[in-house]
Amino acid sequence: MTPLLQVEHLGKQYRLPRESLWHSAPVVQALHDVSFTLQAGRSLGIVGESGSGKSTLARLVMALESPSSGRVLMNGHDLHALPPPALREARAGFQMVFQDPYASLDPRQRVGRIVAEPLTTPDPQRVVEALDAVGLRAADADKYPHEFSGGQRQRIAIARALITRPKLIVADEPLSALDVSVQAQVLNLMQDLQQQFGIAYLFISHDLAVVEHLCDEIAVMQAGRIVEHGPTEHVLRAPAHACTRALLDAAPGSAVIL
Amino acid sequence: MSELLAVSDLRVRLDTASGPADALRGVGFTLAPGETLGLVGESGCGKSMTALAVMGLLPDGARTSGSIRFQGHELVGLADEAMCELRGNRIGMVFQEPMTALNPLHTVGRQIAEPLRQHRGISAQAARAEALRLLDRVHMPQAAQRLDAYPHQLSGGQRQRVMIAAALACGPDLLIADEPTTALDTTIQREILDLIAELVADSGMALLLISHNLDVMAQRVRRLLVMYGGSVVEDGPTERVFERRAHPYTRGLFGARPRLGAGSGQRLPTIPGRVPELADLPVGCPFADRCPWVVDACRDAPPAAMPVGPAHDARCIRLDAVT
């Protein structure tokens, strides 16, 4: 069976502005030879410090940028080799949820329109279904984002991701802008949606406790490479790489026995 | 006089688009010299508002009543000039986002020296030497070179060290840290919290730490105040609050966080409903609409503080039922 997502030897370089006329522009290697596979309906957590390449990886998987080397295969098709019309069609299969629900929703558009945006043809019934799936009411479609709390806004962002009935959702720190009690609600929602619709998650976070809660597998990134990858329980119980141990030690609460 | 800071019945009313809002509804606590106190709660509960009130930095149009006594002086209603004498001098402050709190146009050396020039009136040269000593004190790598650096040339953790150095410049008696590590990576978070703990232990200053992160609180403060809807709903020694969780909100908050080592799969307990708007807080207990133990009497009047144990109380009339 072809896996849902296959990332093969992915690399990404960014060229920085020239510092002087006589030197070539410096190059940053943001990703080095990153490979993994994600099966349908499973979830993979990506953890690591800022600058370790987590978000670059997310942008490449979402085909928002092109890799310098390597391939991203979605259902066996090389995403970055698809012609634009085919890519547009394929995009219905993978959606993204961003960190800050205050910045990722257009304040001048009604919720119904925001949620319907990924659809090629308007379909009010699908909007109602998507809102219902995240626990919002049909009447909420006529409101503007500012009328909602942070947790509700993140539900709207998730509804927008769900509307194309994707097989994969890439979530980049979707909980870190939310309060503790609201985090729990959104985390439960993501779990329910996974069971209900068989969605796979690529879940980027710096919070190991959240990743442990949601993800079957965990990949630890450092300086653009995956330094450790395995079943969540195994990696957290017996971390093999120094970077994983440092993250575990630093996790607030790891030293507290309650 | 054994108290450094004594806050009693502090009320702050703000004018908002949706009418007057009671941001603080009778907050009270005391802080002894060298003591560490934590304020924990979710957005809009009033924890930052409490810190701003102590620092005299409330937004324009805020109406304050009650009392904030710092070293015996009343701060409520104090003139701006007198407040400026204290701020940055006897009271040091560290904010959440060091990039916005630091001036991008000035070198870090100048910004650390600013409170010294302001409050001590020392020469530029002496201030620079002192700034270097302070950068060393906060364990800034290559402190001498960093003195002439601009904030954008530093990492987030280094910027927060600069903020702490500036807060320490005048040897304050009280350090207020409002979410000092929220914008930082987990490993850097720990370094900064360790640094603050070390400085507090060495200098004997008191610490008022504000955070939404319960795990940070467990390790860093002796006493913990849980805030909700503009009031302190539970107040006690940190380990007692963690053990007893007397107030229903404390219980909900502690239960809702995912814990490392808890395994995966099971649902997290959540608090139903949402945080009430400050503009239309209920007359009675602010948590009544979300509380599983609510009875009619809860909605009649704001509950008084009930003793839970030694130096530990909670504002709930149903303490016996909450188990």
Interface residues (C-beta under 8 A of the other chain):
Chain A: E49 S50 S149 G150 G151 Q152 D179 V180 S181 V182 Q183 A184 Q185 L187 N188 Q191 H206 D207 L208 A209 V210 E212 H213 L214 C215 D216 T232 E233 L236 A246 L247 L248 D249 A250 A251 P252 G253 S254 A255 V256 L258
Chain B: E42 S43 G156 D185 T186 T187 I188 Q189 R190 H212 N213 L214 D215 V216 A218 Q219 F242 G252 L253 A256 R257 P258 R259 L260 G261 A262 G263 S264 R267 L268 P269 T270 I271 R274 V275
